Amino acid sequence: MPVPVSHPHQRYSVSGYREEESGGRVAWSCDLLRHGQSFGLVAHDGGDGGNRYTFTDDARGEEFLTAARGLHPRAAAPADALVDELITIRQMNALDQVAYCFAEDRFEETGQHRVADPGLTFEQVRELLATRYAERGPRVWDRSRSAMVPVAPAG
């Protein structure tokens, strides 16, 4: 079942992701979008601090921060957590191949994932994971849900 349109993952997205390495640190920035319309910029200097937000539309910015707090009420920096998810969604949905992971990959913590052989469909990858790798806790990236979803064992 797809994520409802009212969910922040459907309402918000990022574009124009840019990285720059300097002195062993990776700084990045990207535009924040609400239903495809830009309302701000988020940037990180590559250090230990949090993200910096610049909103071109203060009302949309406050709405974004409220949505982030609602989605991640226990997070120290809810907006940063939401931005991390939006960047991951953008990157995973842009892949030409089907992405998947195993429990040991720690996808949520590290972003580690694997890609299936070119030409394999979502269903083919799901079947392969269910029959050959069920004991490794496989999950496959489902673009309709914008998430890694568990693969049920075959049988």
C-alpha positions in Angstrom: 0.0 0.0 0.0 1.5 3.4 -1.0 2.2 6.1 1.6 -0.9 8.4 1.8 -0.5 11.8 0.1 -0.9 13.5 3.5 2.3 11.9 4.7 5.4 14.1 4.9 7.3 11.7 2.6 4.7 12.5 -0.1 4.3 16.2 0.6 8.0 17.1 0.8 11.0 16.2 -1.3 14.5 17.5 -2.1 16.2 18.4 -5.4 19.6 19.8 -6.5 21.6 17.7 -4.0 25.2 18.9 -4.1 28.3 17.7 -2.2 31.7 19.2 -1.8 34.7 17.6 0.0 37.2 19.7 1.8 39.7 18.7 4.4 38.2 15.2 4.8 34.8 16.6 5.5 31.8 16.4 3.1 29.6 19.5 3.0 26.3 19.2 1.2 23.2 21.2 0.4 19.9 20.7 -1.4 16.6 22.5 -2.1 13.5 21.7 0.0 10.3 21.3 -2.0 6.6 21.0 -1.0 4.6 19.3 -3.7 7.4 20.2 -6.1 7.6 23.9 -5.2 10.7 25.2 -3.6 10.4 26.8 -0.2 13.9 26.7 1.2 17.4 25.3 1.3 19.1 22.9 3.8 22.8 22.7 4.1 25.4 20.9 6.3 29.0 22.0 6.6 30.3 18.5 7.1 31.1 19.0 10.8 29.4 17.6 13.9 26.6 20.2 14.0 23.2 19.9 12.6 21.7 21.1 9.3 21.2 24.8 8.6 17.8 25.8 7.1 17.0 28.9 5.1 13.3 29.2 4.2 12.1 31.4 1.4 8.6 30.9 2.6 8.4 31.2 6.4 4.9 29.6 6.6 6.0 26.6 4.6 9.1 26.4 6.6 7.2 26.3 9.9 4.8 23.7 8.4 7.8 21.6 7.5 9.3 21.8 11.0 5.9 20.9 12.5 5.6 17.9 10.2 9.1 16.8 11.1 8.3 17.0 14.8 5.1 15.0 14.3 7.0 12.3 12.3 10.0 12.1 14.6 8.8 13.2 18.1 11.7 11.6 20.0 14.5 12.8 17.6 16.9 15.4 18.9 16.7 17.1 15.5 13.4 16.1 13.8 13.9 18.2 10.7 17.4 16.7 10.2 15.9 13.2 10.5 13.2 14.0 7.9 15.7 15.6 5.5 17.9 12.5 5.8 14.9 10.3 4.8 14.0 12.6 1.9 17.5 12.4 0.6 17.5 8.7 0.9 14.1 8.4 -0.9 15.4 10.6 -3.7 18.6 8.6 -4.2 16.9 5.2 -3.9 14.1 6.1 -6.3 16.6 7.4 -8.9 18.4 4.0 -9.1 18.1 2.2 -12.5 18.1 -1.2 -10.7 16.1 -2.7 -7.9 17.7 -2.0 -4.5 17.6 -4.4 -1.6 19.4 -5.1 1.7 19.9 -7.8 4.3 19.6 -7.3 8.1 23.4 -7.1 8.5 23.5 -4.2 6.1 21.9 -1.8 8.7 20.2 0.2 6.0 18.6 2.7 8.4 21.9 3.4 10.2 24.4 3.4 7.4 22.4 3.5 4.2 24.2 0.3 3.0 22.2 -1.4 0.3 22.8 -3.6 -2.7 21.5 -3.5 -6.3 20.1 -6.4 -8.3 21.4 -7.4 -11.6 20.3 -5.1 -14.5 17.0 -6.0 -16.1 15.5 -7.8 -13.1 12.1 -6.5 -12.1 10.9 -5.8 -8.5 8.9 -9.0 -8.4 11.9 -11.1 -9.7 14.2 -9.7 -7.1 11.6 -10.2 -4.4 11.2 -13.9 -5.5 14.9 -14.4 -5.6 15.4 -13.0 -2.1 12.5 -15.0 -0.7 13.8 -18.3 -2.1 17.6 -18.0 -1.7 18.1 -15.6 1.2 15.1 -15.7 3.6 17.4 -16.4 6.6 19.2 -13.1 6.1 16.1 -10.9 6.6 15.9 -9.5 3.1 14.1 -6.3 2.3 13.6 -4.7 -1.1 13.1 -1.0 -2.0 9.5 -0.4 -2.9 9.2 2.9 -4.8 5.4 3.0 -4.2 6.1 3.1 -0.5 9.4 4.9 -0.6 10.8 2.4 1.8 12.6 -0.9 2.2 9.9 -3.6 2.7 10.3 -7.0 4.2 10.4 -10.0 1.8 8.2 -12.9 3.1 9.9 -16.3 2.9 8.8 -18.4 -0.1 6.5 -21.3 0.5 
